Amino acid sequence: MIAQDVIMILVYTFPMFLFMIFPAIKLADYLEHKYEIQEKQKRTVIVICTFLGALTLATLLQLV
C-alpha cells in the first residue's frame, strides 16, 4: 500500500511541474536582483524549486 502511494505521488509530480515553473522563475529573478546571483545559480534555483514544489503539491494531492 505504501509503495502504491509513492508511485502515485511520483505520477502526480509530472503534471505539477507545469504549475511550479512560473513561481520558480519568479523566485530566481528575485534572488538575482536582491543578491546578485550568477546565471548558473539562478538555473539551479529554478530546477530545485520546480522539483521540490511539484513534489510538495503532488504529496498534498495524494494525502488529501
N, C-alpha and C positions, 0 to 999 in steps of 0.2 A: 504494500500500500504506500509506503514512504517512497519507494522507487518510482511509482506512478506519479506521485506528486512532484518529484524532482523533474521528471521528464516533461510533465505538463508546464511547469514553470519555465523550463528551457524553451519549450514550444511557444509559449506566450511572449518570451523575451524578444523574438524576432520582429513581430509587429510593433512592439513598444519602442523599437529603435526609431520609427517614424515620428513618434511623439516626443522623443528626447533629443533629437538632433538640434532643433532650434534653441531650446534652453541652454544646451551645452555650448553652442556657438556664442550666445549672448554672454554667458559666464566667462568664456575665454576672452571675448572682446573687452569685458570689464576688467579682467585681470591684466590684459595687455596695456590698457590705458592707465590703470591705477598703479601697477607695479612694474611696468615696462618689461614684461617677459619677452623672450625671444620667440620666433615663429615656431621653432621645434617644440618648445614648451607649450605653446598655445595649442598646437595639434595634439600633443599628448593629453592636455586637459580636456579637449573636445572628445577624444576617444574614450578616456576613462570615465568622464561624466556621462557620456551617452550610454556606455555599457552598464555602469552602476545604476543609473536612473532607470534604464529599461528593466534591469533585473529586479529593482525595487518595485516598480509598477507591476511586473509580472507576478511577483510574490504576493503582493497585496491583492491582485486579481484572483489568484488561486486560493488564498486563505479566506477571502470574504464571501 
